[in-house]
């Protein structure tokens, strides 16, 4: 579905040898993921939904505001189809990051990701940057990076639904050739790329069984003096320590390590980052993460102790969100 020709040509003509080698098997990776993964059988169903949306000639993407909008061009778009569009978007739940507005449909996602973006974006040099967005979900932050001046964004997310959500919006962008998402994990990115100016890991580290490997792969993806943006849950302490949940943390079984801010700083130092700076520490509230019509499953309010919100439902210390910006030093 996604045309990778421009991305492959860009990689194939790159001065970075690892990008050239990556270009040689990108098409096969994407073909295999969309035909052989556990969600591949849904792909054709989603394609049918895409065909019911307005033709790309009728809309344009604008990422300049906190809500990324697809707006109708002039009076070409019939208002009476908005309810039908909303119903189709609901078939593609859950919508995790946003917010978006799609031809007048206010697509309220679980996360108001504009808050996260505003906490770190002024600390990152996006001008003319080649950006890698690992665990990118549907690409919201990639569009924001392009609006901030990035030359191009390559996102990676193994979940096909999020790849598909991205494609819905990419079709309406005049800059569609500058933002692609690949259905891959961070560990499927070639090692030692040394090709990107900025690497973003936003809300990903906490879900990795090997957080050091994740940080190493991000470090290896960057050229020398490239910037890392690391945003994650953490324990609000400068002590170098890590919580290993007995079973679940905030009802999530896939969380193996919850580091303190101090431990994250040490990990970043150890894998070769310098100029490590904490640019924000925040406590998430229901204005930032909540259930919506487009994400009707459990969310923040279900993960915290209703009597003692400083604790998770399991009795552990509730996390903060911390954002680091660091530089590849070697």
Secondary structure, DSSP 8 states (H G I E B T S, - for coil): ----HHHHHHHHT-S-HHHHHHHTTHHHHHHHHHHHSTTGGGHHHHHHHHHHS--GGGEEEE-SSSSEEEEE-TT-S-GGGHHHHHHHHHTT----EE-EEETTEEE--SEEHHHHHHHHGGGS--TT-EEEEET-TTSHHHHHHHHTT-SEEEEE-S-HHHHHHHHHHHTT-TTGGGEEEES--GGGS-TT---EEEEEEES-GGG-S-HHHHHHHHHHHEEEEEEEEEEEEEBS-SS--EE--SS-BTTBTT---EEBHHHHHHHHHHTTEEEEEEEEEE---TTTB--BTTB-S--HHHHB-SS-TTBBTTSSB--EEEEEEEEE--
